C-alpha cells in the first residue's frame, strides 16, 4: 500500500487532542482525541489520484467534498481557491499565494467541522498574510472570520489575533463576546501544531479551547491507522457536542436561542495590533 507522501509534501495529517474548558458561570471541561488533515488546496486532485483511501468530491473511506466549505459553490468544479481568494481581495489582500486547509475529512461519507482553518500565504512567498476561520454550528449555519496576519506572526511561529463574535455556536454562549486566537501555523519543519482560542467578555475569559497535535506524513498507511485509532470520529464529534451540552444544561448553564445567521457570510476583522 503506497503512502503517497513522497510526491505531495505540503499536505499532512495532524493527530492530537482538543480541550475545552468553560470557566464561568458553570465550570466544565472536556478533552477528546481527534485528528485533522492539512490540505494544500492545489494538491487536492493529486492527493485523490495517489491515495487509495482518500477521494475528492466522491465517496471513500476518507474524502473531502468542496461543497462542505465556503459558500458551497465549489461544487461547480472551480474548487475552493476562487472562494478563498474572493474573500482575500474583499479584505484588501492579495490573491495567488498558497492556501492550506486544516479540517476533518468526511469519514464514510459523513463530516461535521466545528472549525476549519485556512492558512493563506503571501503570493511572494514571504509568509502568512491572513487566516480564514470557518465555523459551523449544529443548526446548519456557517460563518467565517477573515483576519490579516501582522508582521510579528508572518513566520507562523506566534500568531495573535482577535475579533468580535458574530455567529451563534454554543446554545450556552451569547453573542456579546470576543475571540482571542493564539497559535502556531503548521510547518513541515515543526512537528507540532497548536491552536488556542479564548472566548471572553468585558469581565474576562469565559471559555478556553485548544487543539494540540503532531504532524504525520499523509499517506494510506497513516489514514488507515487513524481510522482504527479514531473510529467514526466525525460522528463522535456531533455526539460529544450534544452530550456535553446536556451536561452543561444539568449544571444550570443559561440557554441562548439560535438567532438568524449574519447577513454577510464572512466577517473581515483586523489584526490584534489594529
N, C-alpha and C positions, 0 to 999 in steps of 0.2 A: 504494500500500500504506500503510494507516494505521499510525501509530506507537502509538496508543492511550495515549500518555503523558500527554496533557493532562488526562484525566479521572481517572487513577489516579496519585497523586503520591507516596504513601508507599513504594510498591514501586519497586525499581530493579534494575539489573544491575551487578555488580562484576566487572571483569576485571583479572587481575594475575598474580601468581606465588606459588607455595608453595615453601618451602625447609625441608628437614630436615637437621640436622647432628648426627650422633652423635659424641660426644666421647671416649667410652671404653667398653669396653676396646679396641674396634676403631674407628678413626676412619673416618667415612663421611659423604658429603654428596650431596644430590640437590636439584635445582631444576627445577620444571616450570611452564609457563604453564597457568593454569586460570581458570575463571570460576564465579561463583555468582549465584543470584538472591536478592534480598532481597524477601520477600513478606509484606506485611501480611495476616495470615490472614483478616481480614474482607473484604479486597479480592479474594480468590481467585475468587469467582463472576463479579465484574465484569471481572477480567482475562481470564478464559476467554471471556467474551462479546465483548470488544473486540479481542482479539488473534487473528489467523488462525493463527499458528504455535505457540500455547500453549493447552493444554486442561487441565481439572481432572478427574481420575479417568477419563480416556479417552485413547486413543492419539492422538498428534500428533507433529510434529517435536520439540517440547518439551512436556512435561507434568509435572504433579505429581499423584501418587496418594497420597491421605492415608493409605492402609493401609501405606505405606512408612515411616511415622513413629509414634512413641509406642508404644503397646501394640497398634497395628494396628486398634483398634476403630473408628477414624474412618471406616472403610469403610461403616459403617451409616448414613451420611448426616448425622450430627451434626457432622462437621467436627473440626478439631483443637482448637478453643478449649476444649471441655469437658475434654479430656485435660490440656491445659496448666494450666488453672485448678484442676483437681483436685490437681495437684502443688503449686501455689502455696498452696492452702488447707492442705494437709498440712504445709507448712513454716511455717504461721502467718502467711502473707502474704495480701494482699487480691486478689480477682479483679475483673475488669471493665476493666482497662487495655488499651491497645494491645499486641498481640503481633506481632512481626516475626520471620520465619523466614529465616535465611541458609542456603542449601542448594543443591546442584547438582540441577537437574531431571532427569527421565528424558529421554534423547535417543533418539528412535526406539524408545521403549518400555523402555529399559534405564537403570538408575541404580545406583550404589553410592556412598554418602556415608560416608567415614570419620568425618566430624564435621559435624553440623548444629547451628546455634546459634539459640536462641530468645531474643530480647530482650523482656523483659516489663516494661512501664511501670506506674507507679502509676496507679490509677483516677482520681486527681485531676489527672493531667497534670503532676505535679511532676518527672517524670524516671524513670529506670530504677529498678526495685525488685529485679529478680532476672534472672539469666541461667540458662537451662537448656541444658547441653551434652549433646547426644545422640550417642553413639559407636556405630558398627557395626564389627564385625571380619569378617574373611573366613571365619569359621567359622559364619556365620549367626546370631550372637548380637548383642544390642543392650542397651546400658545408658546411663543418663543421670545427670548430676550437676546438682543444682539449688543454686545459690549466691546468697544475697542480696547485693545491691549496697550497700556502705556509703555514707555521706553524701558522701565525697570523690569517689565515682565516679558519683553520680546524674546529673550532666550528660553522662555518656558520654565525656568527653574523656580521662580517665586512670583506667581501671578496673584494680584489682589484686585478684586472688582466689587462693585456694589450697584444695586438697582432697587427701586421700589417694587413691591409685589403688586402685580396687576391681574393675577389669574387665580381662580379658586382651585385649590388642590385638596387639602385635607378638610373634611367637614368640621374639624375641631380647631381650625385656624382661620381667622378673618383675613381681610384684605389690607388692613391698615398696618402693614408690616414691611420690612425691607430684607433683602438678601445680601449677605456678605460672602463672597467667594474667595477662598484661598486654595491654590492648587499648584501642582507641578504638571506641566503638559507631558504627554507621552513622548518618549525619545528612545530610539534604538540603542543609544549609548548609556541609557539609565535603565536598570532592571525594574525599578518601581514606578508606580503611578499613585498619586494622591489627589483626591478632590474633597475639599471641606466646604460645607455650606452652613452658615449661621443665619437663622431666621430671628429677627429682633424687632422690638418696638421701641418706643421712646424711653422705656424703663431699662431695657437691656435684652440679652438673649432669651428667647423663648424655646428654641429648638436648635440642636446641633446635629448635623449629619456628616458622615464621612464614608468615602469609598477608598480603600487601600488595596492595591493589587500588585501582582508581579507579572512581568511580561514573559510570554512564551511565543515561540515561533508558531505561526498559523499554518497548520497542515492537517491532513486527515487523521494522523495519529493523535494530535492534540485535541481535535474535535471529538474523536471517539472517547478519549479519556474524560473530558468534561461532561460528555453526555451521561456517562455512568457515574461520575462523582457528583454531578448536579442534575439528577434525573428530573425531566419535565420542569425545568427551572422557571420558565415564563408562567406556567400555570401556578406554581408555588408562590410567585411574586404576588399575583392577584389574590390568592387565598390568604397570604400573610397580611396583605393590606387590610382585608376585611376582618381578619382575626384580631389584629392589633387595634383596629377601630372599635371593635366590640369591647376589648379590654379597657380602652380609654373611656368609652361611654359608661362602663361599670364604675370606673373611678370618678365619674362625675364631670368629665370634660364638657364644656359648653358646645352645643351643636350650632353650626352655621349652615343655613340653607345654601344650595348652589345657585349663584346668580348667573345671568347670561354671560357668555364669553365676551371678552373685549371686542370692540368693533374692528380694531386692527389686529391681524393675526401675529404681528411681530412688534414688540416694543424695542425701540432703539434707545439705549442708555449710554451714559458716558463712562469714563474710567473712574477709578476710585479718586484720582487726583482732581477730577473735574466735578 
